[in-house]
């Protein structure tokens, strides 16, 4: 099977690659993730995946659109709630993966998003299956979440950068929500909060 594997980040690729290769499948990696913000974070994840690709001898396709933050905001629109924005984000990235797989003569595509315990697993699967039909492909499904801890251990052992949040600005805020509240409280305790128009 010729399989294109959409990869969200280096650490999340380690366990799925192990599983696929154990099954005799040698995938081609594909990176397209304009959801990752800010640019410095995007850059760190690209470097981490380069390291993984080199160490795992993984052929990669790097989408030529690169860091296109505007594309992501257009795709998500005003749906900033997780239950709405995440499926829109999956749609954008998996559509690109399906198009690339079809254009490259692949039989199927999949995604390392299926590895994360924090993603909307069924939404990813449903989106992949639907897009595969549209492009005349198969969506290769595996529940990689069972290897969650092994993937973490592999990343730590390899010294691969592990990101602290999913990728977008909203997930970053959710990840650091408690710290944000503590900071706001500490600032409020230091003096009267300023308001527009106050002198």
PyMOL CGO cylinders between C-alpha atoms (Angstrom):
from pymol import cmd
from pymol.cgo import CYLINDER

trace = [
    CYLINDER, 0.00, 0.00, 0.00, 1.27, 3.47, -0.92, 0.3, 1, 1, 1, 1, 1, 1,
    CYLINDER, 1.27, 3.47, -0.92, 0.32, 5.56, 2.10, 0.3, 1, 1, 1, 1, 1, 1,
    CYLINDER, 0.32, 5.56, 2.10, 0.65, 9.28, 2.71, 0.3, 1, 1, 1, 1, 1, 1,
    CYLINDER, 0.65, 9.28, 2.71, 0.83, 10.01, 6.43, 0.3, 1, 1, 1, 1, 1, 1,
    CYLINDER, 0.83, 10.01, 6.43, -0.18, 13.51, 7.45, 0.3, 1, 1, 1, 1, 1, 1,
    CYLINDER, -0.18, 13.51, 7.45, 2.04, 14.40, 10.41, 0.3, 1, 1, 1, 1, 1, 1,
    CYLINDER, 2.04, 14.40, 10.41, 1.03, 17.04, 12.93, 0.3, 1, 1, 1, 1, 1, 1,
    CYLINDER, 1.03, 17.04, 12.93, 4.38, 17.02, 14.74, 0.3, 1, 1, 1, 1, 1, 1,
    CYLINDER, 4.38, 17.02, 14.74, 7.51, 14.95, 15.27, 0.3, 1, 1, 1, 1, 1, 1,
    CYLINDER, 7.51, 14.95, 15.27, 6.68, 13.31, 18.63, 0.3, 1, 1, 1, 1, 1, 1,
    CYLINDER, 6.68, 13.31, 18.63, 3.23, 12.25, 17.46, 0.3, 1, 1, 1, 1, 1, 1,
    CYLINDER, 3.23, 12.25, 17.46, 4.78, 10.49, 14.45, 0.3, 1, 1, 1, 1, 1, 1,
    CYLINDER, 4.78, 10.49, 14.45, 7.02, 8.11, 16.39, 0.3, 1, 1, 1, 1, 1, 1,
    CYLINDER, 7.02, 8.11, 16.39, 4.51, 5.50, 17.53, 0.3, 1, 1, 1, 1, 1, 1,
    CYLINDER, 4.51, 5.50, 17.53, 2.35, 5.51, 14.34, 0.3, 1, 1, 1, 1, 1, 1,
    CYLINDER, 2.35, 5.51, 14.34, 5.50, 5.01, 12.25, 0.3, 1, 1, 1, 1, 1, 1,
    CYLINDER, 5.50, 5.01, 12.25, 6.45, 2.03, 14.39, 0.3, 1, 1, 1, 1, 1, 1,
    CYLINDER, 6.45, 2.03, 14.39, 3.00, 0.47, 13.99, 0.3, 1, 1, 1, 1, 1, 1,
    CYLINDER, 3.00, 0.47, 13.99, 2.82, 1.05, 10.25, 0.3, 1, 1, 1, 1, 1, 1,
    CYLINDER, 2.82, 1.05, 10.25, 6.26, -0.36, 9.59, 0.3, 1, 1, 1, 1, 1, 1,
    CYLINDER, 6.26, -0.36, 9.59, 5.48, -3.40, 11.75, 0.3, 1, 1, 1, 1, 1, 1,
    CYLINDER, 5.48, -3.40, 11.75, 2.57, -3.97, 9.36, 0.3, 1, 1, 1, 1, 1, 1,
    CYLINDER, 2.57, -3.97, 9.36, 4.88, -3.74, 6.37, 0.3, 1, 1, 1, 1, 1, 1,
    CYLINDER, 4.88, -3.74, 6.37, 3.77, -0.25, 5.36, 0.3, 1, 1, 1, 1, 1, 1,
    CYLINDER, 3.77, -0.25, 5.36, 6.44, 2.34, 4.58, 0.3, 1, 1, 1, 1, 1, 1,
    CYLINDER, 6.44, 2.34, 4.58, 4.58, 5.66, 4.52, 0.3, 1, 1, 1, 1, 1, 1,
    CYLINDER, 4.58, 5.66, 4.52, 5.58, 8.96, 3.02, 0.3, 1, 1, 1, 1, 1, 1,
    CYLINDER, 5.58, 8.96, 3.02, 5.25, 11.77, 5.54, 0.3, 1, 1, 1, 1, 1, 1,
    CYLINDER, 5.25, 11.77, 5.54, 3.37, 14.96, 4.77, 0.3, 1, 1, 1, 1, 1, 1,
    CYLINDER, 3.37, 14.96, 4.77, 3.52, 18.21, 6.74, 0.3, 1, 1, 1, 1, 1, 1,
    CYLINDER, 3.52, 18.21, 6.74, 0.80, 20.83, 6.39, 0.3, 1, 1, 1, 1, 1, 1,
    CYLINDER, 0.80, 20.83, 6.39, -0.22, 22.52, 9.64, 0.3, 1, 1, 1, 1, 1, 1,
    CYLINDER, -0.22, 22.52, 9.64, -1.00, 26.24, 9.32, 0.3, 1, 1, 1, 1, 1, 1,
    CYLINDER, -1.00, 26.24, 9.32, -2.88, 25.93, 12.61, 0.3, 1, 1, 1, 1, 1, 1,
    CYLINDER, -2.88, 25.93, 12.61, 0.38, 26.13, 14.55, 0.3, 1, 1, 1, 1, 1, 1,
    CYLINDER, 0.38, 26.13, 14.55, 0.96, 29.55, 16.11, 0.3, 1, 1, 1, 1, 1, 1,
    CYLINDER, 0.96, 29.55, 16.11, 3.05, 31.58, 16.59, 0.3, 1, 1, 1, 1, 1, 1,
    CYLINDER, 3.05, 31.58, 16.59, 5.76, 31.26, 13.95, 0.3, 1, 1, 1, 1, 1, 1,
    CYLINDER, 5.76, 31.26, 13.95, 8.50, 30.41, 16.48, 0.3, 1, 1, 1, 1, 1, 1,
    CYLINDER, 8.50, 30.41, 16.48, 6.42, 27.43, 17.62, 0.3, 1, 1, 1, 1, 1, 1,
    CYLINDER, 6.42, 27.43, 17.62, 5.81, 26.40, 14.01, 0.3, 1, 1, 1, 1, 1, 1,
    CYLINDER, 5.81, 26.40, 14.01, 9.55, 26.60, 13.38, 0.3, 1, 1, 1, 1, 1, 1,
    CYLINDER, 9.55, 26.60, 13.38, 10.38, 24.44, 16.41, 0.3, 1, 1, 1, 1, 1, 1,
    CYLINDER, 10.38, 24.44, 16.41, 7.92, 21.76, 15.29, 0.3, 1, 1, 1, 1, 1, 1,
    CYLINDER, 7.92, 21.76, 15.29, 9.32, 21.72, 11.78, 0.3, 1, 1, 1, 1, 1, 1,
    CYLINDER, 9.32, 21.72, 11.78, 12.81, 21.23, 13.20, 0.3, 1, 1, 1, 1, 1, 1,
    CYLINDER, 12.81, 21.23, 13.20, 11.59, 18.45, 15.51, 0.3, 1, 1, 1, 1, 1, 1,
    CYLINDER, 11.59, 18.45, 15.51, 9.97, 16.65, 12.58, 0.3, 1, 1, 1, 1, 1, 1,
    CYLINDER, 9.97, 16.65, 12.58, 13.11, 17.07, 10.48, 0.3, 1, 1, 1, 1, 1, 1,
    CYLINDER, 13.11, 17.07, 10.48, 15.00, 15.31, 13.26, 0.3, 1, 1, 1, 1, 1, 1,
    CYLINDER, 15.00, 15.31, 13.26, 12.45, 12.50, 13.40, 0.3, 1, 1, 1, 1, 1, 1,
    CYLINDER, 12.45, 12.50, 13.40, 12.42, 12.10, 9.62, 0.3, 1, 1, 1, 1, 1, 1,
    CYLINDER, 12.42, 12.10, 9.62, 16.20, 11.87, 9.50, 0.3, 1, 1, 1, 1, 1, 1,
    CYLINDER, 16.20, 11.87, 9.50, 16.47, 9.39, 12.37, 0.3, 1, 1, 1, 1, 1, 1,
    CYLINDER, 16.47, 9.39, 12.37, 13.59, 7.24, 11.07, 0.3, 1, 1, 1, 1, 1, 1,
    CYLINDER, 13.59, 7.24, 11.07, 14.64, 7.47, 7.39, 0.3, 1, 1, 1, 1, 1, 1,
    CYLINDER, 14.64, 7.47, 7.39, 11.23, 8.87, 6.54, 0.3, 1, 1, 1, 1, 1, 1,
    CYLINDER, 11.23, 8.87, 6.54, 10.63, 10.42, 3.13, 0.3, 1, 1, 1, 1, 1, 1,
    CYLINDER, 10.63, 10.42, 3.13, 8.79, 13.72, 3.58, 0.3, 1, 1, 1, 1, 1, 1,
    CYLINDER, 8.79, 13.72, 3.58, 6.61, 16.01, 1.51, 0.3, 1, 1, 1, 1, 1, 1,
    CYLINDER, 6.61, 16.01, 1.51, 6.64, 19.54, 2.92, 0.3, 1, 1, 1, 1, 1, 1,
    CYLINDER, 6.64, 19.54, 2.92, 3.64, 21.48, 1.67, 0.3, 1, 1, 1, 1, 1, 1,
    CYLINDER, 3.64, 21.48, 1.67, 4.85, 24.48, -0.32, 0.3, 1, 1, 1, 1, 1, 1,
    CYLINDER, 4.85, 24.48, -0.32, 2.32, 26.82, 1.31, 0.3, 1, 1, 1, 1, 1, 1,
    CYLINDER, 2.32, 26.82, 1.31, 4.35, 26.76, 4.49, 0.3, 1, 1, 1, 1, 1, 1,
    CYLINDER, 4.35, 26.76, 4.49, 3.26, 28.99, 7.36, 0.3, 1, 1, 1, 1, 1, 1,
    CYLINDER, 3.26, 28.99, 7.36, -0.05, 30.39, 6.13, 0.3, 1, 1, 1, 1, 1, 1,
    CYLINDER, -0.05, 30.39, 6.13, -1.78, 31.72, 9.22, 0.3, 1, 1, 1, 1, 1, 1,
    CYLINDER, -1.78, 31.72, 9.22, -4.44, 33.51, 7.16, 0.3, 1, 1, 1, 1, 1, 1,
    CYLINDER, -4.44, 33.51, 7.16, -5.53, 30.24, 5.57, 0.3, 1, 1, 1, 1, 1, 1,
    CYLINDER, -5.53, 30.24, 5.57, -6.16, 28.76, 9.00, 0.3, 1, 1, 1, 1, 1, 1,
    CYLINDER, -6.16, 28.76, 9.00, -8.18, 31.75, 10.20, 0.3, 1, 1, 1, 1, 1, 1,
    CYLINDER, -8.18, 31.75, 10.20, -10.28, 31.64, 7.03, 0.3, 1, 1, 1, 1, 1, 1,
    CYLINDER, -10.28, 31.64, 7.03, -10.95, 27.93, 7.54, 0.3, 1, 1, 1, 1, 1, 1,
    CYLINDER, -10.95, 27.93, 7.54, -11.94, 28.25, 11.18, 0.3, 1, 1, 1, 1, 1, 1,
    CYLINDER, -11.94, 28.25, 11.18, -13.74, 31.58, 10.86, 0.3, 1, 1, 1, 1, 1, 1,
    CYLINDER, -13.74, 31.58, 10.86, -15.49, 32.72, 14.01, 0.3, 1, 1, 1, 1, 1, 1,
    CYLINDER, -15.49, 32.72, 14.01, -15.88, 29.18, 15.38, 0.3, 1, 1, 1, 1, 1, 1,
    CYLINDER, -15.88, 29.18, 15.38, -13.47, 29.58, 18.28, 0.3, 1, 1, 1, 1, 1, 1,
    CYLINDER, -13.47, 29.58, 18.28, -15.20, 26.96, 20.47, 0.3, 1, 1, 1, 1, 1, 1,
    CYLINDER, -15.20, 26.96, 20.47, -13.21, 23.73, 20.45, 0.3, 1, 1, 1, 1, 1, 1,
    CYLINDER, -13.21, 23.73, 20.45, -16.11, 21.51, 19.37, 0.3, 1, 1, 1, 1, 1, 1,
    CYLINDER, -16.11, 21.51, 19.37, -16.52, 23.64, 16.22, 0.3, 1, 1, 1, 1, 1, 1,
    CYLINDER, -16.52, 23.64, 16.22, -13.05, 24.93, 15.38, 0.3, 1, 1, 1, 1, 1, 1,
    CYLINDER, -13.05, 24.93, 15.38, -11.25, 21.58, 15.66, 0.3, 1, 1, 1, 1, 1, 1,
    CYLINDER, -11.25, 21.58, 15.66, -13.38, 19.80, 13.00, 0.3, 1, 1, 1, 1, 1, 1,
    CYLINDER, -13.38, 19.80, 13.00, -12.87, 22.80, 10.67, 0.3, 1, 1, 1, 1, 1, 1,
    CYLINDER, -12.87, 22.80, 10.67, -9.13, 22.52, 11.28, 0.3, 1, 1, 1, 1, 1, 1,
    CYLINDER, -9.13, 22.52, 11.28, -9.17, 18.76, 10.60, 0.3, 1, 1, 1, 1, 1, 1,
    CYLINDER, -9.17, 18.76, 10.60, -11.09, 19.38, 7.40, 0.3, 1, 1, 1, 1, 1, 1,
    CYLINDER, -11.09, 19.38, 7.40, -8.54, 21.87, 6.11, 0.3, 1, 1, 1, 1, 1, 1,
    CYLINDER, -8.54, 21.87, 6.11, -5.49, 19.74, 6.87, 0.3, 1, 1, 1, 1, 1, 1,
    CYLINDER, -5.49, 19.74, 6.87, -6.94, 16.39, 5.79, 0.3, 1, 1, 1, 1, 1, 1,
    CYLINDER, -6.94, 16.39, 5.79, -8.30, 17.90, 2.58, 0.3, 1, 1, 1, 1, 1, 1,
    CYLINDER, -8.30, 17.90, 2.58, -4.77, 19.02, 1.75, 0.3, 1, 1, 1, 1, 1, 1,
    CYLINDER, -4.77, 19.02, 1.75, -3.45, 15.56, 2.63, 0.3, 1, 1, 1, 1, 1, 1,
    CYLINDER, -3.45, 15.56, 2.63, -6.03, 13.84, 0.43, 0.3, 1, 1, 1, 1, 1, 1,
    CYLINDER, -6.03, 13.84, 0.43, -5.28, 16.16, -2.50, 0.3, 1, 1, 1, 1, 1, 1,
    CYLINDER, -5.28, 16.16, -2.50, -1.56, 15.53, -2.12, 0.3, 1, 1, 1, 1, 1, 1,
    CYLINDER, -1.56, 15.53, -2.12, -2.04, 11.77, -1.84, 0.3, 1, 1, 1, 1, 1, 1,
    CYLINDER, -2.04, 11.77, -1.84, -4.18, 11.69, -4.99, 0.3, 1, 1, 1, 1, 1, 1,
    CYLINDER, -4.18, 11.69, -4.99, -1.77, 13.90, -6.93, 0.3, 1, 1, 1, 1, 1, 1,
    CYLINDER, -1.77, 13.90, -6.93, 1.16, 11.71, -5.84, 0.3, 1, 1, 1, 1, 1, 1,
    CYLINDER, 1.16, 11.71, -5.84, -0.50, 8.48, -6.97, 0.3, 1, 1, 1, 1, 1, 1,
    CYLINDER, -0.50, 8.48, -6.97, -0.99, 7.14, -3.45, 0.3, 1, 1, 1, 1, 1, 1,
    CYLINDER, -0.99, 7.14, -3.45, -3.56, 4.50, -2.58, 0.3, 1, 1, 1, 1, 1, 1,
    CYLINDER, -3.56, 4.50, -2.58, -4.45, 5.87, 0.85, 0.3, 1, 1, 1, 1, 1, 1,
    CYLINDER, -4.45, 5.87, 0.85, -3.75, 8.51, 3.46, 0.3, 1, 1, 1, 1, 1, 1,
    CYLINDER, -3.75, 8.51, 3.46, -3.86, 8.71, 7.22, 0.3, 1, 1, 1, 1, 1, 1,
    CYLINDER, -3.86, 8.71, 7.22, -2.87, 11.12, 9.99, 0.3, 1, 1, 1, 1, 1, 1,
    CYLINDER, -2.87, 11.12, 9.99, -0.94, 11.16, 13.24, 0.3, 1, 1, 1, 1, 1, 1,
    CYLINDER, -0.94, 11.16, 13.24, -3.82, 13.14, 14.72, 0.3, 1, 1, 1, 1, 1, 1,
    CYLINDER, -3.82, 13.14, 14.72, -5.24, 9.66, 15.45, 0.3, 1, 1, 1, 1, 1, 1,
    CYLINDER, -5.24, 9.66, 15.45, -2.45, 9.25, 18.02, 0.3, 1, 1, 1, 1, 1, 1,
    CYLINDER, -2.45, 9.25, 18.02, -3.45, 12.13, 20.30, 0.3, 1, 1, 1, 1, 1, 1,
    CYLINDER, -3.45, 12.13, 20.30, -5.72, 11.59, 23.28, 0.3, 1, 1, 1, 1, 1, 1,
    CYLINDER, -5.72, 11.59, 23.28, -6.64, 15.27, 23.10, 0.3, 1, 1, 1, 1, 1, 1,
    CYLINDER, -6.64, 15.27, 23.10, -8.15, 15.33, 19.60, 0.3, 1, 1, 1, 1, 1, 1,
    CYLINDER, -8.15, 15.33, 19.60, -11.74, 14.59, 18.57, 0.3, 1, 1, 1, 1, 1, 1,
    CYLINDER, -11.74, 14.59, 18.57, -11.02, 11.09, 17.36, 0.3, 1, 1, 1, 1, 1, 1,
    CYLINDER, -11.02, 11.09, 17.36, -14.35, 10.25, 15.73, 0.3, 1, 1, 1, 1, 1, 1,
    CYLINDER, -14.35, 10.25, 15.73, -14.46, 13.59, 13.93, 0.3, 1, 1, 1, 1, 1, 1,
    CYLINDER, -14.46, 13.59, 13.93, -11.00, 12.89, 12.48, 0.3, 1, 1, 1, 1, 1, 1,
    CYLINDER, -11.00, 12.89, 12.48, -12.05, 9.44, 11.32, 0.3, 1, 1, 1, 1, 1, 1,
    CYLINDER, -12.05, 9.44, 11.32, -15.32, 10.63, 9.79, 0.3, 1, 1, 1, 1, 1, 1,
    CYLINDER, -15.32, 10.63, 9.79, -13.59, 13.49, 7.99, 0.3, 1, 1, 1, 1, 1, 1,
    CYLINDER, -13.59, 13.49, 7.99, -10.87, 11.22, 6.65, 0.3, 1, 1, 1, 1, 1, 1,
    CYLINDER, -10.87, 11.22, 6.65, -13.33, 8.64, 5.33, 0.3, 1, 1, 1, 1, 1, 1,
    CYLINDER, -13.33, 8.64, 5.33, -15.45, 11.30, 3.63, 0.3, 1, 1, 1, 1, 1, 1,
    CYLINDER, -15.45, 11.30, 3.63, -12.49, 13.01, 1.99, 0.3, 1, 1, 1, 1, 1, 1,
    CYLINDER, -12.49, 13.01, 1.99, -11.03, 9.69, 0.88, 0.3, 1, 1, 1, 1, 1, 1,
    CYLINDER, -11.03, 9.69, 0.88, -14.24, 8.90, -1.00, 0.3, 1, 1, 1, 1, 1, 1,
    CYLINDER, -14.24, 8.90, -1.00, -14.18, 12.34, -2.62, 0.3, 1, 1, 1, 1, 1, 1,
    CYLINDER, -14.18, 12.34, -2.62, -10.65, 11.83, -3.92, 0.3, 1, 1, 1, 1, 1, 1,
    CYLINDER, -10.65, 11.83, -3.92, -10.91, 8.16, -4.85, 0.3, 1, 1, 1, 1, 1, 1,
    CYLINDER, -10.91, 8.16, -4.85, -8.65, 7.00, -2.02, 0.3, 1, 1, 1, 1, 1, 1,
    CYLINDER, -8.65, 7.00, -2.02, -8.81, 4.91, 1.12, 0.3, 1, 1, 1, 1, 1, 1,
    CYLINDER, -8.81, 4.91, 1.12, -8.54, 6.41, 4.56, 0.3, 1, 1, 1, 1, 1, 1,
    CYLINDER, -8.54, 6.41, 4.56, -6.21, 4.17, 6.51, 0.3, 1, 1, 1, 1, 1, 1,
    CYLINDER, -6.21, 4.17, 6.51, -7.59, 4.07, 10.03, 0.3, 1, 1, 1, 1, 1, 1,
    CYLINDER, -7.59, 4.07, 10.03, -5.78, 2.95, 13.15, 0.3, 1, 1, 1, 1, 1, 1,
    CYLINDER, -5.78, 2.95, 13.15, -6.45, 3.94, 16.74, 0.3, 1, 1, 1, 1, 1, 1,
    CYLINDER, -6.45, 3.94, 16.74, -2.91, 4.91, 17.66, 0.3, 1, 1, 1, 1, 1, 1,
    CYLINDER, -2.91, 4.91, 17.66, -3.96, 6.21, 21.08, 0.3, 1, 1, 1, 1, 1, 1,
    CYLINDER, -3.96, 6.21, 21.08, -3.13, 2.88, 22.70, 0.3, 1, 1, 1, 1, 1, 1,
    CYLINDER, -3.13, 2.88, 22.70, 0.53, 3.75, 22.17, 0.3, 1, 1, 1, 1, 1, 1,
    CYLINDER, 0.53, 3.75, 22.17, 0.27, 7.18, 23.78, 0.3, 1, 1, 1, 1, 1, 1,
    CYLINDER, 0.27, 7.18, 23.78, 2.69, 6.48, 26.62, 0.3, 1, 1, 1, 1, 1, 1,
    CYLINDER, 2.69, 6.48, 26.62, 5.13, 4.60, 24.41, 0.3, 1, 1, 1, 1, 1, 1,
    CYLINDER, 5.13, 4.60, 24.41, 5.22, 7.54, 22.00, 0.3, 1, 1, 1, 1, 1, 1,
    CYLINDER, 5.22, 7.54, 22.00, 6.02, 9.92, 24.86, 0.3, 1, 1, 1, 1, 1, 1,
    CYLINDER, 6.02, 9.92, 24.86, 8.80, 7.65, 26.09, 0.3, 1, 1, 1, 1, 1, 1,
    CYLINDER, 8.80, 7.65, 26.09, 10.25, 7.41, 22.58, 0.3, 1, 1, 1, 1, 1, 1,
    CYLINDER, 10.25, 7.41, 22.58, 10.22, 11.20, 22.20, 0.3, 1, 1, 1, 1, 1, 1,
    CYLINDER, 10.22, 11.20, 22.20, 11.84, 11.78, 25.60, 0.3, 1, 1, 1, 1, 1, 1,
    CYLINDER, 11.84, 11.78, 25.60, 14.52, 9.17, 24.92, 0.3, 1, 1, 1, 1, 1, 1,
    CYLINDER, 14.52, 9.17, 24.92, 15.29, 10.78, 21.56, 0.3, 1, 1, 1, 1, 1, 1,
    CYLINDER, 15.29, 10.78, 21.56, 15.35, 14.29, 23.02, 0.3, 1, 1, 1, 1, 1, 1,
    CYLINDER, 15.35, 14.29, 23.02, 12.70, 15.44, 20.55, 0.3, 1, 1, 1, 1, 1, 1,
    CYLINDER, 12.70, 15.44, 20.55, 10.96, 18.73, 21.34, 0.3, 1, 1, 1, 1, 1, 1,
    CYLINDER, 10.96, 18.73, 21.34, 7.49, 18.03, 22.76, 0.3, 1, 1, 1, 1, 1, 1,
    CYLINDER, 7.49, 18.03, 22.76, 5.07, 20.91, 22.36, 0.3, 1, 1, 1, 1, 1, 1,
    CYLINDER, 5.07, 20.91, 22.36, 2.98, 22.00, 25.38, 0.3, 1, 1, 1, 1, 1, 1,
    CYLINDER, 2.98, 22.00, 25.38, -0.25, 22.66, 23.44, 0.3, 1, 1, 1, 1, 1, 1,
    CYLINDER, -0.25, 22.66, 23.44, -2.05, 21.49, 20.31, 0.3, 1, 1, 1, 1, 1, 1,
    CYLINDER, -2.05, 21.49, 20.31, -1.04, 24.32, 18.03, 0.3, 1, 1, 1, 1, 1, 1,
    CYLINDER, -1.04, 24.32, 18.03, -3.49, 27.17, 17.56, 0.3, 1, 1, 1, 1, 1, 1,
    CYLINDER, -3.49, 27.17, 17.56, -3.75, 30.35, 19.59, 0.3, 1, 1, 1, 1, 1, 1,
    CYLINDER, -3.75, 30.35, 19.59, -6.98, 29.14, 21.18, 0.3, 1, 1, 1, 1, 1, 1,
    CYLINDER, -6.98, 29.14, 21.18, -5.47, 25.85, 22.32, 0.3, 1, 1, 1, 1, 1, 1,
    CYLINDER, -5.47, 25.85, 22.32, -2.53, 27.78, 23.73, 0.3, 1, 1, 1, 1, 1, 1,
    CYLINDER, -2.53, 27.78, 23.73, -4.87, 29.94, 25.77, 0.3, 1, 1, 1, 1, 1, 1,
    CYLINDER, -4.87, 29.94, 25.77, -6.77, 26.89, 27.00, 0.3, 1, 1, 1, 1, 1, 1,
    CYLINDER, -6.77, 26.89, 27.00, -3.50, 25.20, 27.96, 0.3, 1, 1, 1, 1, 1, 1,
    CYLINDER, -3.50, 25.20, 27.96, -2.35, 28.20, 29.97, 0.3, 1, 1, 1, 1, 1, 1,
    CYLINDER, -2.35, 28.20, 29.97, -5.77, 29.34, 31.20, 0.3, 1, 1, 1, 1, 1, 1,
    CYLINDER, -5.77, 29.34, 31.20, -4.98, 28.80, 34.88, 0.3, 1, 1, 1, 1, 1, 1,
    CYLINDER, -4.98, 28.80, 34.88, -1.70, 30.71, 34.59, 0.3, 1, 1, 1, 1, 1, 1,
    CYLINDER, -1.70, 30.71, 34.59, -3.49, 33.52, 32.76, 0.3, 1, 1, 1, 1, 1, 1,
    CYLINDER, -3.49, 33.52, 32.76, -5.99, 33.84, 35.62, 0.3, 1, 1, 1, 1, 1, 1,
    CYLINDER, -5.99, 33.84, 35.62, -3.24, 33.82, 38.25, 0.3, 1, 1, 1, 1, 1, 1,
    CYLINDER, -3.24, 33.82, 38.25, -1.38, 36.56, 36.38, 0.3, 1, 1, 1, 1, 1, 1,
    CYLINDER, -1.38, 36.56, 36.38, -4.53, 38.66, 36.05, 0.3, 1, 1, 1, 1, 1, 1,
    CYLINDER, -4.53, 38.66, 36.05, -5.22, 38.25, 39.77, 0.3, 1, 1, 1, 1, 1, 1,
    CYLINDER, -5.22, 38.25, 39.77, -1.67, 39.23, 40.71, 0.3, 1, 1, 1, 1, 1, 1,
    CYLINDER, -1.67, 39.23, 40.71, -1.84, 42.33, 38.50, 0.3, 1, 1, 1, 1, 1, 1,
    CYLINDER, -1.84, 42.33, 38.50, -5.18, 43.30, 40.03, 0.3, 1, 1, 1, 1, 1, 1,
    CYLINDER, -5.18, 43.30, 40.03, -3.74, 42.95, 43.53, 0.3, 1, 1, 1, 1, 1, 1,
    CYLINDER, -3.74, 42.95, 43.53, -0.91, 45.35, 42.70, 0.3, 1, 1, 1, 1, 1, 1,
    CYLINDER, -0.91, 45.35, 42.70, -3.23, 48.29, 42.18, 0.3, 1, 1, 1, 1, 1, 1,
    CYLINDER, -3.23, 48.29, 42.18, -6.41, 49.63, 40.65, 0.3, 1, 1, 1, 1, 1, 1,
    CYLINDER, -6.41, 49.63, 40.65, -6.95, 48.15, 37.19, 0.3, 1, 1, 1, 1, 1, 1,
    CYLINDER, -6.95, 48.15, 37.19, -6.83, 50.81, 34.51, 0.3, 1, 1, 1, 1, 1, 1,
    CYLINDER, -6.83, 50.81, 34.51, -9.84, 51.45, 32.33, 0.3, 1, 1, 1, 1, 1, 1,
    CYLINDER, -9.84, 51.45, 32.33, -10.04, 53.28, 29.00, 0.3, 1, 1, 1, 1, 1, 1,
    CYLINDER, -10.04, 53.28, 29.00, -10.61, 56.97, 29.63, 0.3, 1, 1, 1, 1, 1, 1,
    CYLINDER, -10.61, 56.97, 29.63, -9.34, 56.89, 33.22, 0.3, 1, 1, 1, 1, 1, 1,
    CYLINDER, -9.34, 56.89, 33.22, -6.49, 59.18, 34.18, 0.3, 1, 1, 1, 1, 1, 1,
]
cmd.load_cgo(trace, "trace")
